[in-house]
Amino acid sequence: MIPDAKTETLMLIIRNKIRPDSIIYTDTFNSYNALDVLEFKHCRMNHSRQFASQMNHINGIENFWNQAKRQLKNYNGIPRKKFLLFLKECEFRFNYGSTKTQLRTLKKWI
């Protein structure tokens, strides 16, 4: 989780997590404007004009958050200190699809 979505906050995180010369896809949120002058290749998707361009879209992350919100709703609130653990569970469920696949993966890990 991030404290806010200000340009300074986002750029510090992006610089620490993403390699220079990487391609970054975003929507048109103003805080991403600084990416245009940094060492990244910045591609924007303006959802009011188009939702995807060839293979470039941000549907994957939006799909993840929709699923995560539905799943997290079942817990009726999550303590802030434990949120990342719950989010990791959502990530696992998202990445390993069906319950059958999830169980098979967990058995391999044991």
C-alpha positions as CSV (number, residue, x, y, z in Angstrom):
1,M,0.0,0.0,0.0
2,I,1.2,3.5,-0.7
3,P,0.5,6.5,1.6
4,D,-0.8,8.7,-1.3
5,A,-0.9,8.9,-5.1
6,K,1.2,12.1,-5.5
7,T,3.8,12.3,-8.2
8,E,6.7,12.3,-5.7
9,T,5.5,9.2,-3.9
10,L,4.8,7.2,-7.1
11,M,8.1,8.2,-8.8
12,L,10.1,7.1,-5.7
13,I,8.5,3.7,-5.7
14,I,8.7,3.3,-9.5
15,R,12.4,4.2,-9.5
16,N,13.1,1.7,-6.7
17,K,11.1,-1.1,-8.3
18,I,11.4,-0.8,-12.0
19,R,14.6,-0.9,-14.2
20,P,15.5,2.1,-16.3
21,D,14.5,1.7,-20.0
22,S,11.5,-0.4,-19.0
23,I,8.2,0.2,-20.7
24,I,5.5,1.4,-18.3
25,Y,1.9,1.3,-19.2
26,T,-0.5,3.5,-17.3
27,D,-3.8,5.2,-17.6
28,T,-3.9,9.1,-17.9
29,F,-3.7,9.8,-14.2
30,N,-1.8,13.1,-13.8
31,S,0.7,11.7,-11.3
32,Y,2.2,9.6,-14.0
33,N,3.2,12.7,-16.1
34,A,6.7,12.7,-14.7
35,L,7.3,9.3,-16.4
36,D,7.5,11.2,-19.7
37,V,10.8,12.9,-18.8
38,L,12.4,10.1,-16.8
39,E,14.4,7.1,-18.0
40,F,11.4,5.0,-18.8
41,K,9.4,4.5,-21.9
42,H,5.9,5.6,-21.0
43,C,2.8,4.4,-22.8
44,R,-0.6,5.7,-21.8
45,M,-4.0,4.3,-22.3
46,N,-6.8,6.9,-22.4
47,H,-9.8,4.9,-21.5
48,S,-12.2,7.5,-22.7
49,R,-10.8,7.1,-26.3
50,Q,-9.7,3.5,-26.3
51,F,-9.4,0.6,-23.9
52,A,-6.6,-1.3,-25.6
53,S,-4.2,-0.9,-28.5
54,Q,-3.1,-4.2,-30.0
55,M,-1.5,-6.1,-27.1
56,N,-1.1,-3.1,-24.9
57,H,-3.7,-2.7,-22.1
58,I,-4.0,-2.7,-18.4
59,N,-6.8,-5.2,-18.1
60,G,-4.7,-7.7,-16.2
61,I,-4.1,-5.5,-13.2
62,E,-7.7,-4.3,-13.3
63,N,-8.9,-7.9,-13.4
64,F,-6.7,-8.8,-10.4
65,W,-8.1,-5.9,-8.3
66,N,-11.7,-6.8,-9.2
67,Q,-11.1,-10.4,-8.1
68,A,-9.1,-9.3,-5.0
69,K,-11.8,-6.9,-3.8
70,R,-14.5,-9.6,-4.2
71,Q,-12.4,-12.1,-2.2
72,L,-11.4,-9.6,0.5
73,K,-15.0,-8.6,1.0
74,N,-15.6,-12.1,2.5
75,Y,-13.5,-11.2,5.5
76,N,-15.6,-8.3,6.7
77,G,-12.6,-6.0,7.2
78,I,-8.9,-6.8,7.5
79,P,-6.5,-5.5,10.1
80,R,-4.0,-3.1,8.4
81,K,-1.0,-5.1,9.7
82,K,-2.3,-8.3,8.0
83,F,-3.4,-6.7,4.8
84,L,-0.3,-7.8,2.8
85,L,-0.8,-11.4,3.8
86,F,-4.4,-11.3,2.6
87,L,-3.3,-9.7,-0.6
88,K,-0.7,-12.4,-1.1
89,E,-3.4,-15.0,-0.8
90,C,-5.4,-13.1,-3.5
91,E,-2.3,-13.1,-5.7
92,F,-1.8,-16.8,-5.3
93,R,-5.5,-17.5,-6.1
94,F,-5.3,-15.2,-9.2
95,N,-2.0,-16.7,-10.5
96,Y,-3.0,-20.4,-9.9
97,G,-6.6,-20.3,-11.3
98,S,-8.9,-23.1,-10.3
99,T,-9.0,-24.7,-6.8
100,K,-7.7,-27.9,-8.4
101,T,-4.6,-26.2,-9.7
102,Q,-4.1,-24.4,-6.4
103,L,-4.2,-27.6,-4.4
104,R,-1.9,-29.3,-6.9
105,T,0.6,-26.4,-6.5
106,L,0.4,-26.4,-2.7
107,K,1.1,-30.2,-2.7
108,K,4.1,-29.7,-4.9
109,W,5.4,-27.1,-2.5
110,I,5.0,-29.2,0.6
